[in-house]
Amino acid sequence: MGELQAAVDRYAGDFMPGFNLTNADPFDVWLRDRREALHRQWLGALTSLAEAYHARGDAAHAERCYRRILDAEPWREETHRA
């Protein structure tokens, strides 16, 4: 679980924030898709980590993970329930 926690902690937000090219629609599409894919990977890893902490009875670490998910996407009902 330590490696997954380290990977989740290294995620710093959007990939290449603020970067754009003029008249480069294919690049913009690729960049948007890549940002979304990385964000989804991070959310998935963070969810797995929260569930693992919860399963082993570590409520404090599980809550920290769930709160990070909600900071990113506050509309996630299943995370609120967890």
PATORMAR-385188 format. One line per field, with one value per residue: residue in one letter; x negated, z, y of N, C-alpha, C in turn. Coordinates in Angstrom, 3 decimals. Layout:
REM residues N
r	[a; ...]
n.x	[X; ...]
n.z	[Z; ...]
n.y	[Y; ...]
ca.x	[X; ...]
ca.z	[Z; ...]
ca.y	[Y; ...]
c.x	[X; ...]
c.z	[Z; ...]
c.y	[Y; ...]
This chain:
REM residues 82
r	[m; g; e; l; q; a; a; v; d; r; y; a; g; d; f; m; p; g; f; n; l; t; n; a; d; p; f; d; v; w; l; r; d; r; r; e; a; l; h; r; q; w; l; g; a; l; t; s; l; a; e; a; y; h; a; r; g; d; a; a; h; a; e; r; c; y; r; r; i; l; d; a; e; p; w; r; e; e; t; h; r; a]
n.x	[-0.814; -2.085; -3.468; -1.377; -0.211; -2.316; -2.376; 0.154; -0.148; -2.025; -0.694; 0.035; 2.085; 3.688; 2.297; -0.280; 0.642; 2.198; 0.870; 1.011; 1.522; 1.739; 4.031; 3.955; 5.699; 5.810; 3.787; 4.787; 7.059; 5.844; 4.368; 6.398; 7.733; 5.683; 5.211; 7.666; 7.621; 5.430; 6.358; 8.583; 7.249; 5.848; 8.009; 9.117; 7.013; 6.812; 9.324; 9.155; 7.126; 8.330; 10.392; 8.876; 7.564; 9.833; 10.789; 8.852; 9.292; 8.318; 9.422; 8.786; 6.848; 8.327; 10.446; 9.022; 8.245; 10.773; 11.686; 9.903; 10.706; 13.277; 12.623; 11.687; 13.835; 16.676; 19.299; 19.552; 21.507; 21.253; 18.835; 19.308; 21.067; 19.367]
n.z	[0.000; 0.447; -1.858; -3.573; -2.101; -2.199; -4.946; -5.343; -3.754; -5.217; -7.371; -8.824; -9.822; -12.749; -15.861; -17.450; -16.849; -17.932; -20.332; -23.787; -27.329; -30.168; -32.838; -32.960; -32.918; -32.897; -31.021; -28.753; -28.247; -27.693; -25.394; -23.591; -23.350; -22.254; -19.811; -18.558; -18.447; -16.734; -14.420; -13.844; -13.382; -11.058; -9.303; -9.233; -8.096; -5.630; -4.568; -4.372; -2.491; -0.279; 0.238; 0.913; 3.236; 4.812; 4.974; 6.527; 8.899; 9.384; 9.918; 9.962; 7.918; 5.746; 5.723; 5.128; 2.489; 1.243; 1.618; 0.009; -2.488; -2.551; -2.450; -5.009; -6.595; -5.609; -5.979; -5.864; -4.868; -3.873; -2.582; -0.551; 0.945; 1.760]
n.y	[-1.191; 1.123; 1.991; 2.666; 4.718; 6.571; 7.098; 8.266; 10.515; 11.905; 12.958; 15.952; 17.427; 18.800; 17.740; 19.371; 22.120; 25.118; 25.147; 25.615; 25.503; 27.586; 27.252; 24.425; 22.124; 19.189; 18.619; 19.912; 18.370; 15.901; 16.643; 17.402; 14.932; 13.383; 14.685; 14.185; 11.364; 10.883; 12.131; 10.514; 8.097; 8.755; 9.267; 6.695; 5.204; 6.489; 5.927; 3.120; 2.959; 4.233; 2.403; 0.164; 1.044; 1.424; -1.220; -2.407; -1.232; 1.311; 4.092; 6.829; 7.295; 6.380; 8.220; 10.562; 10.032; 9.806; 12.422; 13.842; 12.948; 14.045; 16.738; 17.094; 16.236; 17.080; 16.203; 13.465; 11.063; 8.406; 8.497; 10.325; 8.768; 6.716]
ca.x	[0.000; -2.978; -3.765; -0.171; -0.098; -3.336; -1.949; 1.284; -0.675; -2.806; 0.196; 0.050; 3.168; 3.738; 1.102; -0.650; 1.656; 1.942; 0.177; 1.844; 0.943; 2.747; 4.287; 3.471; 6.845; 5.511; 3.017; 5.699; 7.892; 4.969; 4.040; 7.602; 7.956; 4.610; 5.503; 8.810; 7.195; 4.583; 7.231; 9.365; 6.328; 5.601; 9.213; 9.228; 5.991; 7.182; 10.467; 8.627; 6.374; 9.309; 11.062; 7.911; 7.430; 11.093; 10.859; 7.958; 9.709; 7.590; 10.424; 8.190; 6.264; 9.421; 11.147; 8.158; 8.362; 12.116; 11.766; 9.176; 11.587; 14.359; 12.062; 11.571; 15.153; 17.600; 20.603; 19.492; 22.369; 20.748; 17.734; 19.953; 21.602; 18.249]
ca.z	[0.000; 0.502; -3.204; -4.078; -1.382; -2.747; -6.288; -5.167; -3.198; -6.243; -8.335; -8.495; -10.530; -14.204; -16.670; -18.228; -16.656; -18.554; -21.613; -24.974; -28.598; -31.034; -34.089; -32.825; -32.391; -32.528; -29.784; -27.678; -27.961; -27.030; -24.067; -22.771; -23.070; -21.363; -18.485; -18.005; -18.145; -15.537; -13.296; -13.537; -12.770; -9.696; -8.514; -9.044; -7.132; -4.333; -4.106; -3.952; -1.264; 0.789; 0.548; 1.598; 4.596; 5.508; 5.214; 7.619; 10.110; 9.539; 9.547; 9.765; 6.576; 4.788; 5.653; 4.420; 1.062; 0.788; 1.567; -1.184; -3.627; -2.519; -2.808; -6.471; -7.199; -4.470; -6.331; -5.845; -3.789; -3.272; -1.689; 0.645; 1.742; 2.337]
ca.y	[0.000; 2.279; 2.490; 3.314; 5.992; 7.470; 7.508; 9.182; 11.766; 12.620; 13.599; 17.375; 18.104; 18.689; 17.559; 20.561; 23.169; 26.409; 25.015; 25.452; 25.935; 28.185; 26.534; 23.049; 21.389; 17.795; 18.620; 20.291; 17.202; 14.938; 17.149; 17.287; 13.515; 12.917; 15.235; 13.453; 9.997; 10.921; 12.469; 9.310; 7.127; 9.218; 9.013; 5.258; 4.791; 7.049; 5.149; 1.812; 3.176; 4.500; 1.140; -0.702; 1.563; 1.136; -2.661; -2.807; -0.534; 2.572; 5.089; 8.161; 7.362; 6.234; 9.507; 11.504; 9.724; 10.184; 13.890; 14.295; 12.685; 15.039; 18.045; 17.123; 16.032; 17.087; 15.647; 11.999; 10.581; 7.185; 8.878; 10.893; 7.653; 5.958]
c.x	[-0.863; -3.282; -2.561; 0.033; -1.100; -2.933; -0.808; 0.800; -1.461; -1.941; 0.381; 1.156; 3.042; 2.361; 0.901; 0.377; 1.239; 1.261; 1.195; 1.089; 2.056; 2.825; 3.754; 4.575; 6.529; 4.709; 3.908; 6.589; 7.068; 4.685; 5.233; 7.858; 6.913; 4.830; 6.621; 8.404; 6.348; 5.403; 8.031; 8.483; 6.076; 6.806; 9.393; 8.246; 6.342; 8.382; 10.024; 7.893; 7.316; 10.003; 10.137; 7.696; 8.677; 11.169; 9.955; 8.227; 8.992; 8.480; 9.823; 7.598; 7.331; 10.157; 10.319; 8.245; 9.723; 12.260; 11.020; 10.007; 12.674; 13.866; 11.994; 12.934; 16.210; 18.964; 20.648; 20.247; 21.809; 19.579; 18.276; 20.475; 20.494; 17.738]
c.z	[0.000; -0.858; -3.802; -3.403; -1.934; -4.128; -6.214; -4.666; -4.224; -7.265; -7.925; -9.221; -12.027; -14.841; -17.527; -18.083; -17.318; -19.905; -22.731; -26.191; -29.432; -32.322; -34.062; -32.222; -32.054; -31.225; -28.596; -27.267; -27.211; -25.594; -23.123; -22.372; -22.104; -19.940; -17.808; -17.615; -16.876; -14.291; -12.872; -12.902; -11.310; -8.807; -8.236; -8.018; -5.732; -3.733; -3.613; -2.626; -0.082; 1.208; 1.289; 3.034; 5.417; 5.884; 6.359; 8.913; 10.383; 9.061; 9.252; 8.366; 5.493; 4.617; 4.893; 2.903; 0.516; 0.697; 0.359; -2.442; -3.693; -2.798; -4.324; -7.153; -6.098; -4.753; -6.247; -4.633; -3.102; -2.313; -0.419; 1.544; 2.429; 3.570]
c.y	[1.262; 2.864; 3.207; 4.662; 7.007; 7.977; 8.515; 10.539; 12.578; 13.328; 15.056; 18.136; 17.931; 18.563; 18.806; 21.692; 24.479; 26.346; 24.869; 25.955; 26.547; 27.372; 25.109; 22.186; 19.929; 17.701; 18.949; 19.121; 16.163; 15.371; 17.045; 15.834; 12.958; 13.424; 14.448; 12.034; 9.959; 11.233; 11.242; 8.236; 7.487; 8.946; 7.521; 4.739; 5.274; 6.305; 3.776; 1.920; 3.412; 3.212; 0.183; -0.247; 1.225; -0.348; -3.101; -2.022; 0.766; 3.719; 6.455; 8.301; 7.223; 7.562; 10.541; 11.285; 10.153; 11.703; 14.454; 14.070; 13.753; 16.449; 18.189; 17.057; 15.936; 16.465; 14.116; 11.434; 9.355; 7.474; 9.513; 9.781; 6.865; 6.655]
